[in-house]
């Protein structure tokens, strides 16, 4: 094995951390992802920074908390001035490419204000979250009465499907994400009852094999050093998968739901609002879970098989010897746990992410196959990549910590006591349910290895879970007077985090230290009464100087 020259950064969308066999799922076997874990380090306490696609990914791509970069919900643009993973890596001599999804929304107004043309090199990178684009496929092309959700969604993939003979104005929907009945009627994957139907597409033409192939094409045609973000769309909804995966799992493979009646009856008002959403009500039904979860498992099984295809190819071509592989997700999926669907709350089903890192360096030999219990955040990936590229981690910009000390056995923990996750639901229908103002429709999670506290703006009491004694997070202790000291301690952690100097990104810590004395050598003398009270070398320009009285220069 050699030093990592390249980085293959694999991200799945909406993949729960506990739906892999290496993380303990009893029915869903994922031998290829497990194989990667056996070669690297599997992180057991890795957390995202926001439980929704867009803002979570923006934190991963910038290495900064949502509070710092400001792209706090889907469709909210990343500010034009935010420095991204690609910017940091290119400065370190490594290219940064995209194959797949980012959920990036460009700051068109900011670009226009600065005169950045979208088709220029810099403009294109700013518009694409710092990536050079091999193929962008956000994989979503739903259509409603007001038009397409994302007119550019699945653009190249739909071209591919049409070239293969799938006749439709939107083959992404009609074939890749829908079934078909005996009369030729499309059974849309948007309706959960159709999740049990096999997608009407040849398996090799479906989204996950397609993107896997595109990732291999990238690696065949680029010498490096590069970071390739191979970003898959699945197992994100629509929950539909082609055969043979559609028939692999059934209701008997669905794990018991993690929830309690007391949890629902005594729910915090904000949590209750999320339970009462349409998706929460749907996933609270067992027939919905029995239809959806087998398809979800099939999508993951297909993804694992594609990882086997990818890893075998990398071994055959020698890429496994010089490429760090990082496999993770942008968030999880409640799947009915805690009376919720989707991902937009702070239980581990959503906020914990799978994270496996394989480092080909011989320095990582001692940690192969190990499991790390360190508190890790998605913002740690960007500084890790910069570290691997041989660059200097800009600690005043990147708010995470490089994981290379853990990967190479020099450390067992990160320099943090807690992890942070944020959610801004001000543009969500839940804000209407709660009659919450835009200012109050925000929440924060702060978690240690023992405690998880959730703060909801708007004058609400906190939510508190004891992660050691209640790992399923069923018993909310937020109104327990016996836990007042714990709640205070967790709020102290949250307040310490909010007071960080996150916006001071134009000067490094070392530059600030140098500035403490730099001006003294440039003639600034403040508070000195007598010239002998200051060092001679600093006041030499003010000593032994002569001049005529100003009157001698005045004319009559």
C-alpha positions, -999 to +999 in steps of 0.1 A: +000+000+000+011+036-007+003+070+006-032+083-003-029+102-036-066+106-043-098+107-023-130+089-032-157+106-012-189+085-014-221+098+000-255+081+001-287+101+006-310+093+035-290+062+045-296+053+082-264+045+101-280+013+115-292-001+082-258-017+074-247-051+088-214-037+100-235-014+122-256-043+135-287-047+112-298-083+117-315-089+083-298-066+058-264-080+049-240-055+033-208-075+028-191-050+005-195-020+028-185-043+056-154-052+036-145-015+035-150-012+072-126-042+077-099-022+058-105+010+076-120+027+106-158+026+113-170+056+134-197+048+158-206+084+170-206+105+138-232+132+135-245+155+108-249+192+113-286+195+101-313+169+095-321+179+060-303+174+027-293+209+016-280+224+049-264+191+059-244+189+027-234+226+028-219+220+062-200+189+048-188+208+018-177+240+037-165+223+069-187+249+087-217+248+109-251+259+095-250+289+118-218+299+100-226+293+063-263+303+065-277+278+040-302+266+066-328+248+045-333+232+011-332+259-016-315+285+005-284+295-015-249+291-001-235+326+002-212+335-027-183+343-003-183+309+014-150+290+009-157+253+001-139+220+002-129+224-034-113+258-027-092+244+001-081+213-018-071+232-050-050+254-028-033+222-016-028+210-052-057+185-054-086+188-079-121+184-065-148+169-088-185+160-085-202+129-098-238+130-086-258+150-061-250+182-041-284+198-035-265+231-040-285+262-048-263+290-062-264+325-048-274+341-081-280+376-067-246+375-050-229+364-082-246+391-102-235+417-077-199+407-080-200+403-117-194+365-117-206+349-149-220+314-143-203+301-174-168+313-163-145+290-145-148+308-112-185+314-116-191+278-124-173+267-093-191+292-071-224+280-085-215+243-080-204+245-043-167+246-053-167+214-074-157+210-109-185+190-124-180+157-142-218+151-139-243+167-115-274+146-109-295+158-080-318+129-090-351+147-085-375+155-113-410+156-098-436+176-117-466+194-103-492+219-116-466+247-112-439+228-131-408+208-122-394+209-087-359+211-103-359+215-141-322+204-141-328+173-120-318+140-136-309+158-167-281+136-180-297+105-165-329+111-184-309+115-216-292+082-208-326+065-203-340+079-235-309+066-254-316+032-240-352+032-253-372+043-223-399+063-241-413+091-219-411+128-214-398+120-179-384+084-177-368+092-143-404+091-129-421+067-153-395+040-153-368+044-126-391+055-098-424+038-106-440+004-111-463-008-139-496-027-137-509-053-161-527-027-181-496-005-186-506+021-160-477+038-143-478+032-105-460+063-092-434+058-066-446+090-049-475+070-035-462+048-006-486+020-014-466+015-046-432+010-028-438-028-029-439-026-067-407-033-086-394-003-106-402-007-143-366-006-153-337-030-160-317-031-128-284-021-146-301+010-159-314+023-125-299+052-107-273+036-084-256+014-111-257+043-135-238+067-110-214+039-100-205+036-137-200+073-140-177+073-110-156+046-126-155+066-158-142+096-139-114+076-123-105+061-157-100+095-173-084+116-145-049+111-133-051+131-101-044+140-074-081+144-071-110+143-047-140+127-064-174+133-046-194+102-058-228+112-044-257+088-048-293+097-048-307+065-031-320+052-008-338+086-006-374+085-017-392+077-039-389+043-022-389+021-053-363-004-064-361-028-094-359-065-093-343-086-080-341-063-050-378-055-049-385-091-038-356-097-015-372-084+017-407-085+031-427-075+061-410-102+081-377-084+077-390-051+090-375-044+125-399-036+153-407+001+154-389+022+181-416+042+198-439+042+227-475+054+234-462+074+263-437+091+241-465+104+218-490+113+246-464+133+265-446+148+235-430+182+237-452+206+216-426+211+189-419+173+187-456+167+186-460+190+156-435+169+137-453+137+147-485+152+134-473+160+099-487+140+070-455+120+067-454+113+104-490+101+104-483+079+074-452+062+088-470+056+121-491+030+102-476-005+101-490-011+066-469+019+053-438+006+071-444-029+057-445-015+022-417+011+024-390-005+045-385-036+024-380-013-006-356+009+014-337-022+024-336-033-013-322+000-023-294-003+003-287-039-008-284-027-044-261+001-032-239-025-014-237-047-045-226-016-065-200-009-039-187-045-045-186-037-083-167-005-076-142-018-050-134-049-072-127-026-101-105-003-079-085-033-068-081-046-103-069-012-116-046-004-086-068+025-073-073+008-040-036+013-033-035+051-037-070+062-029-086+071+004-122+060+005-148+077+026-183+064+028-211+083+046-246+097+044-261+132+046-287+121+072-309+092+082-346+083+080-371+079+109-391+052+090-419+054+117-396+055+147-408+080+173-440+084+153-422+102+125-412+098+089-385+117+069-356+131+089-363+165+103-358+160+140-328+152+163-331+115+173-302+093+163-323+077+136-318+110+117-287+127+131-263+098+134-245+090+101-226+060+090-190+069+085-163+045+073-129+057+062-102+035+045-068+050+044-043+031+022-013+046+040+009+022+059+005+046+089-031+034+091-023-003+093-026-004+131-062+008+130-076-014+102-109-030+111-112-009+142-143+010+156-139+045+169-161+059+196-149+095+191-174+123+188-172+131+151-191+156+129-196+159+092-176+191+092-145+170+101-143+156+066-131+188+048-101+193+072-093+156+069-092+159+032-070+190+033-047+171+057-044+141+034-037+165+004-008+179+023-023+213+028-025+235+059-059+233+076-073+268+078-086+265+114-102+300+113-124+289+084-128+251+088-146+245+121-141+207+122-110+186+131-089+164+109-095+127+116-061+116+103-047+113+139-075+087+147-071+070+113-033+066+119-034+057+156-021+089+170-053+098+188-086+081+200-107+112+204-115+145+187-109+178+206-146+182+214-169+175+243-202+177+223-216+176+188-240+202+174-269+199+150-293+226+139-326+228+121-343+259+107-379+250+099-391+286+093-400+277+056-416+245+066-454+237+070-445+228+106-440+265+114-476+271+104-488+242+126-470+258+156-478+294+145-441+301+149-425+332+137-395+330+113-373+340+142-386+313+165-388+284+141-353+272+148-339+244+170-305+232+182-292+199+194-261+195+216-250+160+225-222+144+245-217+107+248-241+106+277-267+134+272-286+149+243-303+183+248-326+199+222-334+236+225-364+250+206-367+287+203-400+304+211-400+300+249-403+262+250-387+240+276-358+218+265-359+182+256-333+159+273-324+123+266-301+101+287-282+083+259-266+058+283-297+046+301-322+053+273-304+047+240-337+045+221-345+081+232-380+074+244-380+092+277-379+130+276-363+144+308-365+180+298-390+189+325-374+169+352-363+189+382-339+161+391-319+169+359-317+207+363-280+205+368-275+184+336-297+207+316-277+237+328-244+220+319-257+211+284-269+247+279-234+259+289-220+238+261-245+252+236-237+288+248-200+282+245-205+271+209-227+301+200-200+325+213-173+311+190-158+336+165-172+319+135-173+348+111-137+360+114-125+341+084-102+366+067-074+363+094-059+332+108-052+327+145-014+331+138-020+363+119-040+377+148-012+368+173+013+386+150-009+416+148-007+421+186+027+436+182+030+443+145+018+479+146+044+489+172+071+486+145+051+509+122+052+540+143+020+537+164+028+550+199-002+550+222-001+559+259+036+567+261+043+599+282+081+600+278+102+588+249+124+570+273+094+549+283+094+532+249+121+509+234+146+530+214+143+508+183+106+515+181+109+553+184+140+558+163+121+576+136+108+602+162+142+610+178+169+636+167+146+652+141+147+689+134+123+713+116+119+751+112+090+769+129+060+769+107+059+807+106+091+807+085+071+791+057+042+816+058+042+843+032+031+879+038 
